[in-house]
Amino acid sequence: MDVNSLDFLDLYNKIGTAEDNLRRTTHDLLRCYYIFGQATKQLFDHFRKTCNEDASNAKVNDRIMNQISVQDKLTETNLRKRKERGKKGFRLFSNVGGIEAIERLKSFNATTILNLSPDDVDFLIARLNE
C-alpha cells in the first residue's frame, strides 16, 4: 500500500457509513424479533384459552412450520431459538417503551440483547424502569 495514496477522509467516511448501516441493521433485526415474539405470544394466548401450555406451544410451532416452506429447512431447534429470541425481545422492549425503544439503542448489538438470560432481561427491565 502506497502511503501517498492513503485517503483518510474517505476511510473515515466509509467507517461512519458502515456504522450507520450496522445500527440500522441492528434495529431492523430487533424489530423483526419483537414482532415475531409478539405474534407468537398472541397465537399462544389464543390457543391457551382452550388447550394446556404444551398443546398450545405445539400448535404455535405447527402453525409456524406450516407457513414456512420445507426448502427453508427450518428445524425444530432453529424454531425454538427464534421463538426464544423473539420472546426475549418482545418481553424486554414491551416493558420499556415498546417497539419505539429499539430506536434509542446505540451501544448494544442485536446478538448481545437476544442472547441475554431471562434473569438479565428481568434486571434490565427493572433498571430501565427506575
ABEGO torsion letter per residue (X at the ends): XBAAABBAAAAAAAAAAAAAAAAAAAAAAAAAAAAAAAAAAAAAAAAAAABBAAAAAAAAAAAAAAABBAAAGBBAAAAAAAAAAAAAAAAAAAAAGEAAAAAABAABBAAAAAABBAAAAAAAAAAAAX
